[in-house]
């Protein structure tokens, strides 16, 4: 890679009422962008407002993390749905975060889909087109972050939205480039040194090593970690240090200049 510019990102605001998941406030100074739960799989109005305020204070980009209405399953269970009808639920979630961000003097720069909804839309072209179409109808400046080469990325291209690939640095990958199930060995990496080695490999060769020892291409510019890992702050710092040691920089997703709207992600 040359001119290494990467976004360092995590999901945030994934609590409810007094319950909090992850040490969001400690993570924010290390990150460049966040994906805020919008009230379906997690989050509520007060948590969203607090997260937006804290993200503004830290100078990081704010993204909508849109999920299925499944608090009990944390949005990780597949639900049969009509894509055209669910488009309204996408706007409902995005619009709530947009209002809170606007009131705080900011805006929603990007969007991603959580858990099972993301998996379903990555595979289903019709569903992806409906979900992305809803966002495009509201704000064509929104950047879509998703796994590279998926139906979501294709839908963003067709709707004229910029899309950027996600590399989940602390999750195991299968030979087909997809994340392995959390029930499988090696699904979640918890050692900061192991994650830093993956980042160095990603920067040097543009690939990620899979759980079965292969290497697959990873055309991504957003490096994501999961904030619910107990030592997520240490992992995030290890990633930032590895990028900077390689001469790169951590940049908010809206300033990556990844290419023309709707174009492929650049590494």
C-alpha positions in Angstrom: 0.0 0.0 0.0 1.0 3.6 -0.5 -0.4 6.7 1.2 -2.0 4.5 3.9 -5.1 6.2 5.2 -7.5 4.0 7.2 -10.6 4.6 9.3 -10.6 3.0 12.8 -14.1 2.2 13.7 -16.4 0.4 16.2 -20.0 -0.1 17.0 -21.2 2.1 19.9 -24.2 2.9 22.1 -25.2 -0.7 22.3 -26.9 -0.5 25.7 -30.4 0.1 26.9 -31.5 2.4 29.8 -28.9 2.2 32.5 -27.2 -0.9 31.0 -24.1 -0.3 29.0 -22.1 -2.6 26.7 -18.5 -1.7 26.2 -16.3 1.2 27.4 -17.4 3.7 24.8 -15.9 6.8 26.4 -12.4 5.2 26.7 -12.5 4.0 23.1 -13.5 7.3 21.5 -10.1 9.1 21.7 -8.5 6.2 19.9 -11.0 5.9 17.0 -11.8 8.0 14.0 -15.5 6.9 13.4 -18.3 5.2 15.2 -21.4 3.3 14.3 -24.3 4.2 16.7 -27.0 1.7 17.5 -30.3 3.3 16.4 -32.8 1.7 18.9 -33.7 -1.6 17.2 -31.1 -4.2 18.3 -29.8 -1.9 21.0 -29.7 1.7 22.1 -32.4 4.3 22.9 -32.9 8.0 22.6 -30.9 9.0 25.6 -28.0 6.7 24.8 -27.9 7.8 21.2 -27.9 11.5 22.3 -25.0 10.9 24.7 -23.0 8.9 22.2 -23.5 11.7 19.6 -22.4 14.3 22.1 -19.3 12.3 23.1 -18.4 11.5 19.5 -18.6 15.2 18.6 -16.4 16.1 21.5 -13.8 13.5 20.4 -13.9 14.7 16.8 -15.0 11.3 15.3 -17.5 10.7 12.5 -21.0 9.5 13.4 -22.6 6.6 11.5 -26.0 4.9 11.8 -25.8 1.2 12.8 -29.1 -0.1 11.5 -30.5 -3.4 12.7 -33.4 -5.8 13.1 -36.0 -5.2 15.8 -34.5 -8.0 18.0 -33.3 -6.8 21.4 -33.4 -10.3 23.0 -31.2 -11.7 20.2 -29.1 -8.5 19.9 -30.0 -8.4 16.2 -28.1 -11.5 15.5 -31.0 -13.7 14.6 -32.4 -13.8 11.1 -36.0 -12.6 10.7 -38.1 -13.1 7.6 -39.0 -9.7 6.3 -40.3 -7.8 3.2 -37.4 -5.6 2.0 -39.7 -2.9 0.6 -41.6 -2.6 3.9 -38.5 -2.7 6.0 -37.1 0.2 4.1 -39.3 2.4 6.2 -37.7 1.0 9.3 -34.3 1.8 7.9 -35.4 5.4 7.5 -36.9 5.4 11.0 -33.6 4.4 12.5 -31.4 6.6 10.4 -33.8 9.6 10.8 -33.7 9.3 14.6 -29.9 9.5 14.7 -29.9 12.2 12.0 -32.2 14.4 14.2 -30.0 13.9 17.3 -26.8 14.6 15.3 -28.3 17.7 13.7 -29.4 19.1 17.1 -25.9 18.6 18.3 -24.5 20.5 15.3 -23.2 17.5 13.5 -24.4 15.0 10.8 -24.5 11.3 10.1 -21.7 10.6 7.7 -22.1 6.9 7.1 -24.3 3.9 7.6 -23.8 0.2 8.1 -26.1 -2.8 8.9 -25.8 -4.7 12.1 -25.7 -8.5 12.6 -28.2 -10.6 10.8 -29.6 -7.7 8.8 -26.2 -7.1 7.4 -25.7 -10.8 6.6 -29.0 -11.0 4.9 -28.5 -7.9 2.8 -25.0 -8.9 1.8 -26.5 -12.0 0.2 -29.9 -10.8 -1.1 -29.7 -8.2 -4.0 -33.4 -7.3 -3.7 -33.1 -6.6 0.0 -29.9 -4.7 -0.4 -31.4 -2.5 -3.1 -34.4 -1.7 -0.9 -32.3 -0.8 2.2 -29.7 1.3 0.3 -32.4 2.9 -1.8 -34.1 4.2 1.4 -30.9 5.9 2.5 -30.1 7.3 -0.9 -33.6 8.9 -1.1 -32.8 10.7 2.2 -29.2 11.7 1.8 -26.9 10.9 -1.1 -23.8 12.1 0.8 -24.0 9.0 3.1 -21.1 6.6 2.8 -22.1 2.9 3.0 -19.6 0.7 4.9 -19.9 -3.0 4.5 -18.0 -6.2 3.8 -16.2 -6.0 0.4 -17.7 -7.4 -2.7 -21.2 -7.9 -1.3 -24.7 -7.1 -2.6 -24.8 -4.1 -0.3 -21.7 -2.7 -2.0 -23.3 -3.4 -5.4 -26.5 -1.7 -4.3 -24.6 1.4 -3.2 -22.9 1.6 -6.6 -26.2 1.3 -8.4 -27.8 4.0 -6.2 -24.8 6.3 -6.7 -23.5 6.2 -3.1 -19.9 5.9 -2.1 -19.1 2.5 -0.4 -16.1 1.5 1.6 -15.0 -2.0 2.6 -14.8 -3.1 6.2 -12.0 -5.2 7.6 -13.0 -6.7 11.0 -9.6 -6.9 12.5 -10.6 -8.8 15.6 -12.8 -11.4 13.9 -11.9 -14.7 12.2 -12.4 -15.0 8.5 -13.3 -18.1 6.4 -11.7 -19.0 3.1 -14.7 -17.3 1.2 -13.9 -14.0 2.9 -16.8 -14.1 5.3 -16.7 -13.9 9.0 -16.8 -17.2 10.8 -19.6 -18.0 13.3 -18.9 -16.7 16.8 -19.4 -20.3 17.9 -16.3 -21.5 16.1 -12.8 -21.5 17.5 -10.8 -18.4 16.4 -13.9 -16.4 15.7 -12.9 -13.5 18.0 -9.3 -12.4 18.5 -8.6 -10.9 21.9 -4.8 -10.5 22.0 -3.8 -7.0 20.8 -0.4 -8.4 19.5 -2.3 -10.9 17.3 -4.5 -8.1 15.9 -1.5 -5.9 15.3 0.2 -8.6 13.3 -2.9 -8.9 11.2 -2.9 -5.2 10.5 0.7 -5.3 9.5 0.0 -8.1 7.1 -3.1 -6.2 5.8 -1.0 -3.1 5.2 1.9 -4.9 3.5 -0.1 -7.4 1.3 -3.7 -6.3 1.3 -4.8 -9.7 2.7 -6.1 -11.4 5.8 -5.1 -14.8 7.0 -8.1 -17.1 7.4 -8.8 -19.5 10.3 -7.7 -22.4 8.0 -4.4 -20.8 7.2 -5.2 -19.4 3.7 -4.9 -15.7 2.7 -7.8 -13.8 1.1 -7.8 -10.3 -0.4 -9.2 -7.6 1.8 -10.0 -4.5 -0.2 -11.0 -2.3 2.7 -10.3 1.1 4.2 -12.3 0.9 7.4 -10.7 -1.2 10.1 -13.3 -2.3 12.6 -13.1 -3.7 16.1 -15.9 -4.9 18.4 -16.3 -2.7 21.5 -17.8 -5.4 23.6 -14.5 -7.2 23.9 -13.2 -6.5 27.4 -9.8 -5.2 26.2 -11.1 -3.4 23.2 -9.3 -0.2 24.1 -5.9 -2.1 24.1 -6.8 -3.7 20.7 -7.7 -0.3 19.2 -4.4 1.2 20.4 -2.5 -1.7 19.0 -4.1 -1.1 15.6 -3.5 2.6 15.7 0.2 2.1 16.7 0.7 -0.5 13.9 -0.8 1.8 11.2 1.3 4.8 12.4 4.5 2.7 12.6 3.9 1.8 8.9 3.8 5.4 8.0 0.0 5.6 7.8 -2.6 7.7 9.4 -6.0 7.1 11.0 -8.6 9.3 9.3 -12.4 9.7 9.8 -14.4 7.8 7.2 -15.7 11.0 5.6 -12.2 12.2 4.9 -10.8 9.0 3.4 -11.4 10.2 -0.2 -11.8 6.6 -1.1 -12.8 7.3 -4.7 -15.7 8.7 -6.7 -19.3 8.1 -5.4 -20.4 4.6 -6.1 -16.8 3.5 -7.0 -15.0 0.5 -5.7 -13.1 0.8 -2.4 -9.4 1.6 -2.7 -6.7 0.1 -0.5 
